[in-house]
Amino acid sequence: MQQPLALDDDTEVAGRKGHSIALGKGLRLAFENTREGRAVLYRGDFAIKTVDLGDKVARKLFITELMELGANQSRLAEALGVSRQTLHNYREIKAHFGVPGLIDGYRLGDGTDEKQQRARHATQCPPGNKAQQVATLRAEERACTAAAQEALNFSFEEAGRTQEVETQDQPFAKEHGWEASRYAGCFVYWPTLVARWRWLELVLGHCGAGWRIFAVFLLMAGRDIRSIEQLKHVRAKEAARVLGLAGLGAKSQVWEWFYTVARQGLAKGLLEDYCRHQLRAGLVSGWIWFTDGHLLPYTGKEKVRYSYNTQRRMPVPGRTNQVTCDGSGRIVDFQIQEGKGAMKQWILDVGDKWLSELPAPPVSVFDREGYDAGFFFRLVSAGKPFVSWQKNVDAKKLAAIEAQRFATDFTVNGKCYSVFEQPKEFTITDEQGDTHTFKLRHIHLWNRSSNRRTCALVHADVALLSLEEATRAILGRWGASENTFKHLQERHPAHYQPGFKLVDSERQDIANPDLKPLEKHIARLRKALDKLYKQLTKTPPQTNKDGTVRGNSRHLRLQETIAGKEQELEALREEKGRLPERVDVSTLQNYRSFKQVDNEGKYLFDFVTASVWNARKQMVDWLRSYYDHDNEVIDLFYAITHCHGWVRNSAEAVTVRLEPLQQPQRRAAQEQLCRQLTALGAQTPLGKRLVVEVGESPL
C-alpha cells in the first residue's frame, strides 16, 4: 500500500498548535489524540503527510524523509524519543542499502514468502545488524580519506581546546530576535573566514575561550578602529550581536581577554597553522611572492634598536615587519624583526619554510634593498628564482640606447612599456677567497608614458618567467601598481600594537665607542698627509753650489714631517686593529641596555589584520564579477562593510540583513555578493548557518 504524500484537504492547524513540535525549515510534527501513534506533518499551516508511528517500517521511512526535508535532527530525536545516533544510522543505512535496507530486505512486489525474500536479496541487503555494517563501512571510508584529510588538519589534536568552551560561551550562542546594528556590514567577513579559512575552528582549537579577543580584533580591523581605547566610541550591544559575543563589556574586560591569550604565547603557532592552511587549500598563490619590510615605529622612552623610515629618509626607533604577499596581494606570511631587520635572510627563510607545501620554489620579488651580488649568488646557488630592481643605474647610458632595441611592448595600468633583455655577468669573492662568476637576465625597461628608463635583474628560466611576466612582476609591486603595502595601512590599523611589553634585547652589542675617536684622528692625519704630499710635489729639492742637498731645505723638512705623520698613522691603525669592532653594552659605563618590544600582542593583532585583508581580497574578486566599474569596486566593498542593518540569531541560523545601497547597480552587486556569501554554507561550531541578505527593516 502506497503511503499518501498529502492530505486531501488543506486543513489548518490553528487548533492543533499546542500539540505540535517545530522541527525547523518550516516543518512541524503534531501527534493526534484520537488515534494512538498517529502523527501529522505540517509545512507552515498546512498538513502534508500522515504516518502511523506504530508501524516500524513506516516510522523508519518517515524519519529518513524528514531528514531529507531538512528537519533539525536534535528536535526530531527528542520528538520521537530516539537518539541522534539512531537517526544517523537510518540515514546511512538508506544511503548504503537503499529502502530495502530499512525494511530488512523485504519487497512486497516480489512475493510474501519469507525464505524467497531472503534468498533473493541476500547480496543487495545481507543479513545482520545494519548499524554495525554501516559502522564498518564508515571506518573503511575514514581509513581511505585519512591521508587526504591529514593534509588539511591543524597542528592541534582533534578539536584542540574547543571542548574547553562552554555552550553558552560559544560564538553566536545567545539567541535573539531582530535587532538593529550599525556594524552589520562587518558580518560579511565571517562567512568567508569560516568557510574558506576555517577561522573559527583554528582560533577555538588554539585559544579556546580566548576566541572573544579575536572577534574584537576582527571589528577593529574591519572598521579601522585603531586602538582598544577607541572601543569606548563603539555601541557595545550592537557590536556584540555582529561579533557573536554575549556582550562586549568595558575596556578593562577587553584588556583582560587580550592578556589571557597573550600570556599563553600561542601567536606564532596560530599564525603558522593559518599560513599552512592557506597554501594547502590554494587560498594564496605559490608562484610569485613579493617581500618588503615595513616600519613599526616606537615612540616610547626606552632605548630600542633603530629601523629606517623610507618616507623621511632617516633612521627612527622601531621594528620592521617583513611581509610576503602573493601576486594578487594576499598575505602569505610575515615576521616582525628587531630594528632594521634582515630582509635578505627572511627571503631565504620564508622560501625554505614553506617549500614542502609548494610544487617548486616561488619567484621572490624584492626592491633595491636586496640588491647585493653576494645575496644574488646565495639565491642562485640555492636554486631560488628572483626578480629585483637594479641599483644605481647609469641614466646617461640608458638614455643612449637606441629605441629600436626595445622590441617588446605591453601596457600595465594604462601605461605603455617597452623592454628588452641581455645577460649581465657578476663576479664575487667569498670569505674563503674563492672567486665565483654567474649571469643574470638584465632587463632594460622604458616607460614610454613618462619617458623614464631603468633596469631590473632576473634569475629564472624563460619557461618559468617570460620577459613580459618578469617585467609585470616587478611593476606589479612598486610605483602606481602597488596595492598591498600602500593600501593596507590606509584601510586597516596596520601599525597598532596592543599591550606594549618591553624585555631585554638579545642583541646588546654596539659599535665600539673607542673606535670613533681613533677613526676621526686617522681621518685628520690622512687629510693632513694629503696636503703634505701635494706640497712636496710642488716643492723641488734644493742643492748647494757643489750639488749636495741642502740640509735645511723646505723639501727636506716636508719629507721629515711626512715620515713622522706616516709613523703616527701606522701606530693608530695598529691600535685600531687591536680593538674589537663591537662590544657588549653591559661591559661599559654610562650605557643603557637595549630593550625589545615583546611581539606576542602584535602577532595576535596582525594575524587578525592579515585574515581580514585576505578575506577582503577574496570578496573584492567576487564583487568584480557583479560590478562593471573596476576602479570603484574597492570603494563599493567598503561601502558594504559599513552598511547598517539588523541581526537575528535563531536556533538554525544567524541572519544579518543589510540596508540596501541607493544606486541600483551597486545594490544589485551588493545582493549578489550576499547571496554568494550565504551559499558558502558557513556554520558556527553550534551548527548555525551564517546568512547574509539585503532588504528593508524587519522592525
Residue pairs with C-beta under 8 A, 6 or more apart in sequence:
3 49
3 51
3 58
3 61
4 49
4 50
5 48
5 49
6 47
6 48
6 49
7 40
7 47
7 48
7 49
7 50
10 46
10 47
11 46
11 47
12 45
12 46
13 20
13 28
13 30
13 42
13 45
13 46
13 47
14 45
16 30
16 40
19 30
19 31
19 33
20 28
20 29
20 30
20 31
20 42
21 28
21 29
21 30
21 75
21 78
21 79
22 28
22 75
23 29
23 66
23 71
23 72
23 75
23 76
23 79
24 70
24 71
24 72
24 75
24 651
24 652
25 69
25 70
25 71
25 72
25 652
26 43
26 44
27 41
27 42
27 43
27 66
27 69
27 70
27 71
28 41
28 42
28 43
29 39
29 40
29 41
29 42
29 66
29 76
29 79
30 39
30 40
30 41
30 42
31 38
31 39
32 38
32 39
32 40
36 54
37 52
37 53
37 54
38 50
38 51
38 52
38 53
39 50
39 51
39 53
39 62
40 47
40 49
40 50
41 47
41 48
41 49
41 50
41 51
41 62
41 66
42 48
49 62
49 65
51 58
51 59
51 62
52 58
53 59
53 62
53 80
57 102
57 103
59 80
60 90
60 102
60 103
61 99
61 102
63 76
63 80
63 82
63 87
63 90
64 90
64 91
64 94
64 102
66 76
67 73
67 76
67 87
67 90
67 91
72 651
72 652
73 84
73 87
73 88
74 84
76 87
77 83
77 84
77 86
77 87
89 130
89 131
89 134
90 102
92 134
92 137
92 138
93 101
93 102
93 130
93 131
93 134
94 101
94 102
96 133
96 134
96 137
97 124
97 125
97 130
98 124
98 125
100 106
100 107
100 121
100 124
100 125
101 125
101 130
104 125
105 117
105 118
105 121
105 124
105 125
105 127
106 114
106 117
106 121
107 117
107 121
110 116
110 117
110 120
111 117
118 127
126 133
151 280
152 277
152 280
152 281
154 160
154 198
154 201
154 202
154 205
154 206
154 273
154 277
155 269
155 272
155 273
156 205
156 206
159 201
159 204
159 205
160 204
160 205
160 206
160 208
161 204
161 205
161 206
161 207
161 208
162 201
162 204
162 205
162 208
162 685
164 208
164 209
165 204
165 208
165 209
165 211
165 685
166 209
167 173
167 686
168 174
168 246
169 209
169 246
170 684
170 685
170 686
171 200
171 204
171 211
171 215
171 244
171 245
171 684
171 685
171 686
172 244
172 649
172 654
172 684
172 686
172 688
173 244
173 246
173 686
174 246
174 649
175 649
175 650
175 651
176 241
176 647
176 648
176 649
177 648
178 646
178 647
178 648
178 657
178 698
178 699
179 237
179 238
179 241
179 646
179 647
179 648
180 238
180 644
180 645
180 646
180 697
180 699
181 235
181 238
181 239
181 241
181 242
181 644
181 645
181 646
181 647
182 235
182 238
182 644
183 219
183 223
183 234
183 235
183 238
183 239
183 242
184 242
184 643
184 644
184 645
184 646
184 647
184 656
184 657
184 658
184 659
185 640
185 641
185 642
185 643
185 644
185 645
185 658
186 218
186 219
186 222
186 223
186 242
186 243
186 641
187 242
187 645
187 647
187 656
187 690
187 692
188 619
188 640
188 641
188 673
188 674
188 677
188 692
189 218
189 222
189 612
189 615
189 616
189 641
190 244
190 682
190 690
191 677
191 678
191 680
191 682
191 690
191 692
192 615
192 618
192 619
192 677
192 680
192 682
193 199
193 200
193 611
193 615
194 200
194 682
194 683
194 684
194 690
195 680
195 681
195 682
196 281
196 283
196 615
196 618
196 680
197 274
197 277
197 278
197 281
197 283
197 611
197 614
197 615
198 277
199 611
200 211
200 684
200 685
201 685
202 270
202 273
202 274
202 277
203 210
203 211
203 214
203 270
204 211
204 685
206 266
206 269
206 270
206 273
207 214
207 261
207 264
207 266
207 270
210 257
210 260
210 261
210 264
212 245
212 257
213 254
213 257
213 258
213 260
213 261
213 604
214 604
214 608
215 243
215 244
215 245
216 228
216 231
216 243
216 248
216 254
216 257
217 604
217 605
217 608
217 609
218 243
218 608
218 611
218 612
219 225
219 234
219 239
219 242
219 243
220 226
220 228
220 231
220 493
220 496
220 605
220 608
221 492
221 493
221 605
221 608
221 609
221 611
221 612
221 613
222 612
222 641
223 641
223 642
224 491
224 492
224 493
225 231
225 234
225 493
226 493
226 496
227 493
227 496
227 498
228 251
228 254
228 255
228 258
228 498
229 251
231 248
231 251
231 254
232 251
234 248
236 247
236 248
236 249
237 247
237 248
239 245
239 248
240 246
240 247
240 248
241 647
241 649
242 647
242 656
244 654
244 684
248 254
255 499
258 498
258 499
258 601
258 604
259 499
261 604
262 499
262 600
262 601
262 604
265 600
267 599
267 600
267 601
267 603
267 604
267 607
268 603
270 604
270 607
271 333
271 334
271 603
271 607
274 607
274 610
274 611
275 332
275 333
275 354
276 354
276 357
277 283
278 284
278 330
278 332
278 614
279 286
279 332
279 354
279 357
279 358
280 357
283 330
283 614
283 618
284 326
284 328
284 330
284 331
284 332
284 614
285 326
285 327
285 328
285 330
286 326
286 354
286 357
286 358
286 359
286 360
286 362
287 326
287 327
287 362
287 363
288 326
288 327
288 362
288 363
288 365
288 473
289 324
289 325
289 326
289 332
289 350
289 351
289 362
289 363
289 364
289 365
290 324
290 325
290 326
290 327
290 365
290 366
290 476
290 477
290 484
291 322
291 323
291 324
291 325
291 343
291 346
291 347
291 350
291 364
291 365
291 366
292 322
292 323
292 343
292 366
292 367
292 477
292 485
293 320
293 321
293 322
293 323
293 337
293 340
293 341
293 343
293 369
294 320
294 321
294 323
294 485
294 494
295 307
295 308
295 309
295 310
295 316
295 318
295 319
295 320
295 321
296 307
296 318
296 319
296 320
296 321
296 336
296 495
296 497
296 602
297 307
297 309
297 316
297 317
297 318
297 495
298 304
298 317
298 318
298 319
298 597
299 317
300 317
300 500
300 502
302 502
302 595
303 592
303 593
303 594
303 595
304 317
304 318
304 338
304 339
304 502
304 505
304 594
304 595
304 596
304 597
305 317
305 319
305 338
305 339
305 340
305 505
305 507
305 594
305 596
306 315
306 316
306 317
306 318
306 339
306 340
307 315
307 316
307 317
307 318
307 319
307 320
307 339
307 340
307 341
308 314
308 315
308 316
308 320
308 340
309 315
309 316
315 340
318 339
319 336
319 337
319 338
319 339
319 341
319 597
319 599
320 336
320 337
320 338
320 339
320 340
320 341
320 343
321 334
321 335
321 336
321 337
321 606
322 334
322 335
322 336
322 337
322 341
322 343
322 346
323 331
323 334
323 484
323 485
324 331
324 332
324 333
324 334
324 346
324 350
325 331
325 332
325 484
325 485
326 332
327 473
327 476
328 617
328 621
329 483
329 484
329 617
330 613
330 614
330 617
330 618
331 484
331 610
331 613
331 614
332 350
332 354
333 350
333 353
333 354
334 606
334 610
335 346
335 349
335 350
336 599
336 602
336 603
336 606
337 346
338 505
338 507
338 596
339 507
343 366
343 369
343 370
344 370
344 372
344 375
347 364
347 366
347 370
347 379
347 386
348 378
348 379
348 382
348 384
351 361
351 362
351 364
351 384
355 361
361 383
361 384
361 385
362 385
363 385
363 386
363 387
363 460
363 464
363 465
363 473
364 379
364 384
364 385
364 386
364 387
365 386
365 387
365 388
365 473
365 474
365 476
365 477
366 386
366 388
367 388
367 389
367 477
367 478
368 388
368 389
368 390
368 391
370 388
371 388
371 389
371 390
371 391
371 457
373 426
373 427
373 428
374 428
374 430
376 386
376 426
376 438
376 440
376 457
376 459
377 426
377 428
377 436
377 438
379 385
379 386
379 459
380 438
380 440
380 459
384 459
385 458
385 459
385 460
385 461
385 464
385 465
386 458
386 459
386 460
387 456
387 457
387 458
387 459
387 460
387 465
387 470
387 473
387 474
388 456
388 457
388 474
389 454
389 455
389 456
389 457
389 474
389 478
390 442
390 454
390 455
390 456
390 457
393 454
393 455
395 453
398 444
398 453
398 454
398 455
399 453
401 444
401 453
403 418
405 420
405 444
406 418
406 419
406 420
406 444
406 446
407 418
407 420
408 418
408 419
408 420
408 467
408 468
409 416
409 417
409 418
410 416
410 417
410 468
410 471
410 472
411 417
412 472
412 475
412 476
412 481
413 480
413 481
414 449
415 447
415 448
415 449
415 450
415 480
416 447
416 448
416 449
417 445
417 446
417 447
417 448
417 471
417 475
418 445
418 446
418 448
419 443
419 444
419 445
419 446
419 467
419 468
419 471
420 443
420 444
420 467
421 441
421 442
421 443
421 444
421 458
421 467
422 442
422 444
423 439
423 440
423 441
423 442
424 439
424 440
424 441
424 442
424 457
425 437
425 438
425 439
426 437
426 438
426 439
426 440
427 435
427 436
427 437
428 435
428 436
429 435
429 436
430 436
440 457
440 458
440 459
441 457
441 458
441 459
441 460
441 470
442 455
442 456
442 457
443 455
443 456
443 457
443 458
443 467
443 470
443 471
444 453
444 455
445 453
445 454
445 455
445 456
445 471
446 452
446 453
447 453
456 470
456 471
456 474
458 465
458 470
460 470
465 473
475 481
484 613
487 634
488 494
488 609
488 613
489 495
491 638
492 609
492 612
492 613
493 609
494 606
494 609
496 605
497 597
497 601
497 602
497 605
498 601
498 602
498 604
498 605
499 600
499 601
500 597
500 598
500 601
501 597
501 598
501 600
501 601
502 595
502 596
502 597
502 598
503 595
503 596
503 598
504 593
504 594
504 595
504 596
505 593
505 594
505 595
505 596
506 596
507 594
508 584
508 585
508 586
508 593
508 594
509 582
509 583
509 584
509 585
510 582
510 583
510 585
510 591
511 581
511 582
512 579
512 580
512 581
512 582
512 583
513 583
513 588
514 579
515 576
515 579
515 581
518 572
518 575
518 576
518 579
519 576
521 572
522 569
522 572
522 573
522 576
525 565
525 568
525 569
525 572
526 569
528 565
529 562
529 565
529 566
529 569
532 558
532 561
532 562
532 565
533 562
535 558
536 555
536 558
536 559
536 562
539 554
539 555
539 558
540 555
541 549
541 553
541 555
541 556
542 549
542 550
542 553
542 554
542 555
543 549
543 550
544 550
549 556
550 556
585 591
585 592
585 593
585 594
586 593
616 637
619 637
619 673
619 677
620 633
620 634
620 637
622 673
622 676
623 633
623 636
623 637
623 669
623 673
624 630
624 633
625 672
626 668
626 669
626 672
626 673
627 633
627 636
627 665
627 666
627 669
628 665
636 666
636 669
636 670
639 661
639 666
640 658
640 661
640 670
640 673
643 658
643 659
643 661
643 670
644 658
644 659
645 656
645 657
645 658
645 659
646 656
646 657
646 697
646 698
646 699
647 654
647 655
647 656
647 657
648 654
648 655
648 656
648 657
648 698
649 655
649 688
650 688
651 688
652 688
652 689
653 688
653 689
653 690
653 691
654 684
654 688
654 689
654 690
654 691
655 691
655 692
655 693
656 691
656 692
656 693
657 693
657 694
657 695
657 698
658 670
658 674
658 692
658 693
658 694
658 695
659 694
660 667
660 670
660 671
660 694
660 695
660 696
661 667
661 670
667 694
670 694
671 694
674 692
674 693
674 694
677 690
677 692
678 689
678 690
678 691
678 692
678 693
680 690
681 689
682 689
682 690
683 689
683 690
684 690
